[in-house]
Amino acid sequence: MDPIKEAFSKVKEDMDVLKMEIEEMRSSLVDLCGIIEKIAKKIEETKQNNLQDIPTQESETQTIQQIIPAQNYPFKPLNPQNIPFSTGNRGVPADRQTHQQTDKQAENSIESAAKMLKSLDNLKEEIKQKFKKLTEQEWIVFSTIYQLDNEAGFSDYRGLAERLKLTESSIRDYVARLIKKGIPVDKTKVNNKEIRLNVSQHLKQIASLSAILTLREL
């Protein structure tokens, strides 16, 4: 068979197929238009029925007036002070401002707590560094001063010497070293001759002896 004739024959077959598909689509469109027309009529009928059921504005007003006489209205206009909105910011509910204030207070509290924690961390680090510099014997003297302070309210050179089995001169020397290294030991002269020793109340309020020992061993 001639290739040209074969090509034309193929084109003719394709065109016949396209015509059939077009006819099918046309038939489908006609059916679809009929369905749409029926739906439109149904919507129009429903709309007319609804309009008939709705009373006119005049009759509705009369009905409302019959039910509630004008002089017996149970509602009164709100006074400005009774409006649940802030007068300084129209349209913003008061509870929203309260929430904002609460959130701000919480944020400030968290910030203050964070600063306090940071200060405590710095203070603990300072205490640790100070007491880590002490020799073992200096630490023993300090801890004994702390213990006697709790037991009797103070200590002195003689009492420390007796407890630690050292001379009073050695105790004087150790106390001087403690003070030189920045350890808060207070010396108070009584009757112009007796020296009483105390651990600073500020340090005692911040850290117990066991807490200081823990920091020293870190």
Buried (B, 14 or more C-beta within 10 A) or exposed (E): EEEEEEEEEEEEEEEEEEEEEEEEEEEEEEEEEEEEEEEEEEEEEEEEEEEEEEEEEEEEEEEEEEEEEEEEEEEEEEEEEEEEBBEEEEEEEEEEBEEEEEEEEEEEEEEEEEEEEEEEEEEBEEBBEBBEEBEEEBBBBBBBBBBBBEEEEBBBBEBBBEBBEBEBEBBBBBBEBBEEBEBBBBEEEEEEEEBBBBBEEEBBEBBEBEEBBEBBEE
